Amino acid sequence: MADWPDIAVVIVTWNSARWIPSCLDALAQSRYEGRLRAWVVDNASADGSPDIAERHPIGCHVIRNQRNLGFGGANNVGWRAAASDIVVFLNPDTEVRPGWLAPLAERFQGDSSIAIAGCKLAYPGGRVLQHAGGVLYDNAMADHLGAGREDQGQFDTPCDVDYVTGAAMAVRRSFLESTGGFDDRFYPAYYEETDLCVIARMRGLRVVYEPRAEVIHHESVSVVRGSSRFLELFLRGRVQLLAKHFTSADWLLRFLPFELRWMRQWLARGLRARVVRSYATARLGLDRGASRGQ
């Protein structure tokens, strides 16, 4: 491709000293003919994460937040500081493959209707898939396609998807500017990227999965998946997404039947109370955000 777009990679750290060296080492091996710059936005780490990033030979720009702005807030700081055509958001516990970036750039250059593109993520070792695009159900439960399956090439076809994970996602800058980026009412984490994907699709833009963009992801190092804290944040984010985008008819005709069926089939009795509580806390969070003019 003759005219490669400028790309900025934004990595948010929070006590990520264990992971950021490997993340930046892998990023430095990226084969990309266009302009590529790395930005690390640190959420007031106590373990020296920003110092480690500053010393890395990749020469990344480091922004030090005075407090933890969460996933969305810190990523917003990063993309606004980075002047680039495409912004790629990476988690610090990821390791990209050398040829990962050019396929993403090609997708954006080849189709102006693409707002967001996601990567193929695998667990350490690269044999077991973690994410090959995502599907969003009528109760806003989100599923990673391919999760837990051995990678035998069955997810090697690019396609449109409901959403992609924010652990490794590329977004057109003009779309970020038109939306304001991530909604920080989802603070501190979960469903911000899903919200952005929903907005893109509501505007008639495309969210795509690009399997040639391969990334290793250690997953959930800030909040342990399955922990009480994870469940609290995940369930709250899910209901915030519903409250933000669903009409009264959607709640009645789509959400309620699916949610009741899901709760009967999949939820242990001890979790049902948590799910119900998440409805109230999510609504409260959105109301507080609205009072701030968001």
C-alpha positions in Angstrom: 0.0 0.0 0.0 1.5 3.3 -1.1 0.0 5.6 1.5 0.0 3.9 4.9 -2.0 5.8 7.6 -0.4 7.2 10.7 -1.1 4.9 13.7 -0.9 5.6 17.4 -1.0 2.7 19.9 -2.4 3.7 23.3 -1.7 1.4 26.3 -3.2 2.2 29.7 -1.3 0.9 32.7 -2.3 0.5 36.3 0.3 -1.3 38.4 1.4 -3.1 35.2 5.2 -3.3 35.9 5.1 -7.1 35.4 3.6 -6.9 31.9 4.5 -3.6 30.2 8.1 -4.6 29.3 6.9 -7.6 27.2 4.1 -5.6 25.7 6.5 -2.9 24.5 9.1 -5.5 23.4 6.6 -7.1 21.1 5.2 -3.8 19.9 8.8 -2.8 18.9 8.9 -5.8 16.6 5.9 -4.6 14.6 6.4 -4.7 10.8 4.7 -1.6 9.6 5.8 0.8 6.8 3.8 3.8 8.0 4.3 6.0 11.0 3.8 4.3 14.3 4.0 5.8 17.7 3.3 4.4 21.2 1.6 6.2 24.0 1.5 4.8 27.6 -1.1 6.4 29.8 -0.6 5.5 33.5 -3.4 5.5 36.0 -1.5 6.5 39.1 0.4 3.3 39.5 2.4 2.5 42.6 4.8 0.0 41.1 6.9 2.2 38.8 5.0 1.3 35.6 5.4 4.7 33.9 9.2 4.8 34.7 9.6 1.4 33.1 7.8 2.6 30.0 9.9 5.8 29.8 13.1 3.8 29.9 12.0 1.3 27.2 14.0 1.7 23.9 10.8 1.9 21.8 10.7 5.6 22.8 7.0 5.8 23.8 5.3 8.9 25.0 4.2 8.6 28.7 1.3 10.4 30.3 1.0 10.2 34.1 -2.5 10.7 35.4 -2.7 11.9 39.0 -5.5 9.5 39.8 -7.0 6.4 38.3 -9.3 7.5 35.4 -10.3 3.9 34.6 -10.1 2.2 31.2 -12.2 4.6 29.2 -11.1 7.9 30.8 -7.4 7.0 30.5 -7.8 5.8 26.9 -9.5 9.1 26.1 -6.5 11.0 27.4 -4.3 8.9 25.2 -6.1 9.2 21.9 -6.7 12.9 22.3 -2.9 13.4 22.8 -2.0 11.3 19.8 -2.3 12.9 16.4 -2.9 9.9 14.1 -5.4 8.6 11.6 -6.0 5.3 13.4 -5.8 4.7 17.2 -5.1 1.2 18.4 -6.0 0.5 22.0 -3.9 -2.3 23.7 -4.0 -3.8 27.1 -0.6 -3.9 28.8 -0.9 -7.7 29.2 -0.9 -8.2 25.5 1.9 -9.2 23.1 1.3 -8.5 19.4 2.7 -10.6 16.6 5.1 -8.8 14.2 2.7 -8.7 11.2 -0.4 -7.7 13.2 -0.6 -4.0 12.2 -0.6 -3.8 8.4 -3.8 -5.9 8.0 -5.7 -3.5 10.3 -4.4 -0.5 8.3 -5.5 -2.1 5.1 -9.0 -2.7 6.4 -9.4 1.0 7.2 -7.8 2.3 4.0 -10.0 -0.1 1.9 -13.4 0.8 3.4 -14.3 4.2 4.8 -17.4 2.7 6.4 -15.3 0.8 8.9 -15.2 2.6 12.3 -13.7 -0.2 14.4 -11.6 -3.3 13.8 -10.7 -6.0 16.2 -7.9 -8.6 16.4 -7.7 -12.3 16.9 -6.7 -12.9 20.5 -5.2 -16.1 21.9 -4.1 -17.3 25.3 -0.4 -17.6 26.0 1.1 -20.2 23.8 -1.1 -19.1 20.9 -2.9 -22.4 20.4 -6.2 -21.7 22.3 -8.4 -18.8 21.1 -9.7 -16.1 23.4 -11.5 -13.8 21.0 -12.4 -13.9 17.4 -14.9 -11.1 17.4 -18.0 -10.9 19.7 -21.7 -11.4 19.7 -24.1 -9.3 21.8 -27.3 -11.0 22.9 -30.7 -9.3 23.6 -29.9 -8.9 27.3 -26.5 -7.4 26.5 -24.6 -10.5 27.6 -21.4 -10.5 25.5 -19.7 -13.6 24.2 -16.3 -14.0 22.7 -16.5 -16.0 19.5 -14.1 -18.9 19.5 -13.2 -18.6 23.2 -11.6 -21.7 24.5 -11.3 -23.5 21.2 -8.1 -24.6 19.6 -7.1 -22.4 16.7 -7.2 -24.6 13.6 -8.0 -21.7 11.2 -11.7 -21.9 11.6 -11.9 -18.2 12.5 -9.5 -17.0 9.8 -12.2 -15.2 7.7 -12.7 -11.5 8.2 -16.3 -10.6 9.1 -18.6 -8.0 10.6 -19.3 -8.6 14.3 -21.4 -7.1 17.0 -18.4 -5.9 19.0 -14.7 -6.4 19.5 -12.7 -6.5 22.8 -11.0 -3.4 24.0 -7.9 -5.5 24.8 -6.8 -5.0 21.2 -9.0 -2.8 19.0 -8.3 -0.2 16.3 -10.6 2.8 15.9 -10.8 5.5 13.2 -9.9 8.8 14.8 -12.7 10.7 13.0 -15.2 8.4 14.7 -13.6 8.9 18.1 -13.8 12.7 17.5 -17.4 12.5 16.5 -18.5 10.5 19.6 -16.1 11.9 22.2 -14.5 8.5 22.6 -15.2 6.1 25.5 -18.1 6.9 27.9 -16.4 7.2 31.3 -19.7 6.5 33.1 -18.7 2.9 32.8 -15.8 3.6 35.2 -13.6 1.9 36.1 -14.0 -0.8 33.4 -16.2 -3.2 31.3 -18.5 -2.5 28.4 -16.9 0.8 27.3 -15.7 -0.8 24.1 -19.0 -2.6 23.6 -20.8 0.8 24.0 -18.6 2.3 21.3 -19.2 -0.6 18.9 -23.0 -0.3 19.5 -22.8 3.4 18.6 -20.9 2.7 15.5 -23.4 0.2 14.3 -26.3 2.5 15.2 -24.7 5.0 12.9 -24.6 2.6 10.0 -20.8 2.1 10.3 -19.0 -1.3 10.4 -17.3 -3.1 13.3 -15.1 -5.8 11.8 -12.9 -8.7 13.0 -9.5 -9.0 11.3 -7.9 -12.5 11.9 -4.5 -11.6 10.5 -4.0 -9.1 13.4 -2.8 -11.7 15.9 -2.3 -10.9 19.6 -1.5 -12.9 22.7 -3.5 -11.8 25.8 -2.9 -12.9 29.4 -6.3 -11.5 30.3 -7.8 -10.0 33.5 -4.7 -9.1 35.3 -6.2 -5.9 36.9 -9.5 -7.6 38.0 -9.5 -11.4 38.2 -12.2 -12.9 36.0 -14.9 -14.7 38.0 -14.1 -12.7 41.2 -16.7 -10.8 43.1 -15.3 -7.5 41.9 -15.3 -8.7 38.3 -18.9 -9.8 38.5 -19.9 -6.5 40.1 -18.3 -4.4 37.4 -19.4 -6.7 34.5 -23.0 -6.9 35.5 -23.2 -3.2 36.2 -21.7 -2.3 32.8 -24.1 -4.6 31.1 -27.1 -2.9 32.5 -25.6 0.5 31.9 -25.4 -0.4 28.2 -29.0 -1.5 28.2 -30.2 1.6 30.0 -28.3 3.8 27.6 -29.4 2.3 24.3 -32.6 0.4 24.8 -36.1 1.9 24.3 -39.1 1.0 26.4 -40.1 -1.4 23.7 -36.7 -3.0 23.6 -36.8 -3.6 27.4 -40.2 -5.3 27.1 -39.9 -7.2 23.9 -36.2 -8.1 23.7 -34.5 -7.8 27.1 -37.1 -9.2 29.5 -37.9 -12.5 27.7 -34.2 -13.2 27.1 -33.1 -12.1 30.6 -35.6 -14.3 32.4 -34.7 -17.3 30.2 -31.0 -16.7 30.8 -31.5 -16.4 34.6 -33.4 -19.6 34.7 -31.0 -21.6 32.6 -27.6 -20.3 33.5 -27.5 -18.5 36.9 -27.0 -20.3 40.1 -29.5 -19.1 42.7 -26.8 -17.3 44.7 -26.0 -15.0 41.8 -29.6 -13.9 41.0 -29.6 -11.3 43.8 -26.3 -9.8 42.4 -27.9 -9.5 39.0 -30.9 -7.7 40.4 -28.8 -5.4 42.4 -26.8 -4.5 39.3 -29.9 -3.0 37.7 -30.1 -0.4 40.4 -26.4 0.4 40.7 -26.1 0.8 36.9 -29.1 3.1 36.7 -27.6 5.2 39.5 -24.3 5.5 37.7 -25.9 6.7 34.5 -28.1 9.2 36.4 -25.0 10.6 38.1 -23.3 10.9 34.7 -26.3 12.7 33.2 -26.2 15.2 36.1 -22.6 16.0 35.1 -23.8 16.7 31.5 -22.4 13.5 29.9 
